Amino acid sequence: QVQLVESGGGLVQAGGSLRLSCAASGRTFSRYDMGWFRQAPGKEREFVVVISTSGSSTSYADSVKGRFTISRDNSKNTVYLQMNSLKPEDTAVYSCAPRMKYGYSWSDIRAYNLWGQGTQVTVSS
């Protein structure tokens, strides 16, 4: 079973950058597409980005396209999220998850059912 630990969140001014990390335990990390999701206060968890097992394919939510970049290092069992040009509306708890269910699109949260504790990102205006 994969266990996940997110880190790298914090408080940043609008226009700033943060780099999130998601470290996974277990030897099966490289078998899974990995997604980042976020949940703002009072809102549903929403899709941010997903990366394929090899890292060769990615898919971004329109709201972050051109500002966020996902990457992974399978030798370190870690997936990263580089977030640039941050906006106050990016404020949320960010969580990573392996895509463990098929039959759903990459961005469909129903494909993901294993979550870490998340890391808080707060962007001030």
C-alpha positions as CSV (number, residue, x, y, z in Angstrom):
1,Q,0.0,0.0,0.0
2,V,1.3,3.5,-0.9
3,Q,1.5,6.1,1.9
4,L,1.8,9.8,1.0
5,V,3.4,12.8,2.7
6,E,3.0,16.2,1.2
7,S,5.3,19.1,2.1
8,G,6.4,22.5,0.9
9,G,3.3,24.6,1.5
10,G,3.4,28.0,3.2
11,L,2.4,31.6,3.0
12,V,3.4,33.6,0.0
13,Q,2.5,36.9,-1.6
14,A,0.6,37.0,-4.9
15,G,3.0,36.5,-7.8
16,G,5.3,34.4,-5.7
17,S,6.3,30.7,-6.1
18,L,6.3,27.5,-4.1
19,R,7.4,24.0,-4.8
20,L,5.4,21.2,-3.3
21,S,6.6,17.7,-2.8
22,C,4.8,14.4,-2.3
23,A,6.9,11.6,-1.0
24,A,5.4,8.1,-1.4
25,S,6.4,5.0,0.5
26,G,6.2,1.6,-1.0
27,R,7.8,0.0,-4.1
28,T,4.7,0.5,-6.3
29,F,4.9,4.3,-6.7
30,S,6.1,4.1,-10.3
31,R,3.1,2.0,-11.3
32,Y,0.7,4.9,-10.8
33,D,-0.2,8.1,-12.5
34,M,0.0,10.7,-9.8
35,G,-2.4,13.6,-9.4
36,W,-2.4,16.8,-7.4
37,F,-5.7,18.1,-6.1
38,R,-6.7,21.1,-3.9
39,Q,-9.4,22.0,-1.6
40,A,-10.2,25.6,-0.6
41,P,-12.3,26.3,2.5
42,G,-16.0,25.6,1.9
43,K,-15.3,24.1,-1.5
44,E,-15.1,20.7,-3.0
45,R,-11.7,19.1,-3.7
46,E,-10.7,19.9,-7.2
47,F,-8.3,18.6,-9.8
48,V,-5.1,20.5,-10.4
49,V,-2.8,18.3,-12.5
50,V,-1.8,14.7,-13.2
51,I,1.3,13.1,-14.5
52,S,1.7,9.7,-16.1
53,T,3.8,6.9,-14.7
54,S,6.8,7.7,-16.8
55,G,6.4,11.5,-16.6
56,S,6.0,11.8,-20.3
57,S,2.3,12.9,-20.2
58,T,0.6,15.5,-18.1
59,S,-2.8,17.2,-17.9
60,Y,-3.5,20.5,-16.2
61,A,-6.6,22.2,-15.0
62,D,-7.2,25.4,-17.1
63,S,-6.9,27.5,-14.0
64,V,-3.3,26.6,-13.4
65,K,-2.1,26.0,-17.0
66,G,1.0,27.9,-17.8
67,R,1.7,28.7,-14.1
68,F,2.1,25.2,-12.5
69,T,4.4,22.4,-13.5
70,I,4.3,18.8,-12.3
71,S,7.2,16.4,-12.4
72,R,8.2,13.2,-10.8
73,D,11.3,11.3,-9.8
74,N,10.5,7.6,-9.6
75,S,14.0,6.9,-8.2
76,K,13.0,9.0,-5.2
77,N,9.3,8.0,-5.1
78,T,8.4,11.7,-5.2
79,V,6.2,13.9,-7.3
80,Y,6.7,17.7,-7.4
81,L,4.4,20.7,-8.1
82,Q,6.2,23.9,-9.0
83,M,3.8,26.7,-8.6
84,N,4.6,30.1,-10.1
85,S,2.7,33.4,-10.4
86,L,0.5,32.4,-7.5
87,K,-2.8,34.1,-7.0
88,P,-5.0,34.4,-3.9
89,E,-7.5,32.0,-5.5
90,D,-4.8,29.3,-5.4
91,T,-5.1,29.3,-1.6
92,A,-6.1,25.7,-0.6
93,V,-4.9,22.5,1.0
94,Y,-3.0,20.6,-1.7
95,S,-2.9,16.9,-1.7
96,C,-1.4,14.3,-4.0
97,A,-2.9,10.9,-4.8
98,P,-2.2,7.9,-7.1
99,R,-4.7,7.2,-9.8
100,M,-5.8,3.8,-8.7
101,K,-9.1,3.3,-10.4
102,Y,-9.6,3.1,-14.1
103,G,-12.6,3.8,-16.3
104,Y,-12.5,7.5,-15.3
105,S,-10.8,10.4,-16.9
106,W,-7.5,11.6,-15.5
107,S,-9.1,14.6,-13.9
108,D,-12.0,12.7,-12.3
109,I,-11.6,12.5,-8.6
110,R,-13.3,9.1,-8.5
111,A,-10.1,7.6,-9.9
112,Y,-8.3,8.6,-6.8
113,N,-9.0,7.2,-3.3
114,L,-5.8,7.3,-1.3
115,W,-4.8,10.7,0.1
116,G,-2.0,12.2,2.2
117,Q,-2.6,14.8,4.9
118,G,-2.1,17.6,2.5
119,T,-0.1,20.8,2.7
120,Q,-1.6,24.3,3.2
121,V,-0.8,26.9,0.6
122,T,-1.9,30.5,1.4
123,V,-1.5,33.3,-1.1
124,S,-1.9,36.8,0.2
125,S,-3.0,39.7,-2.0
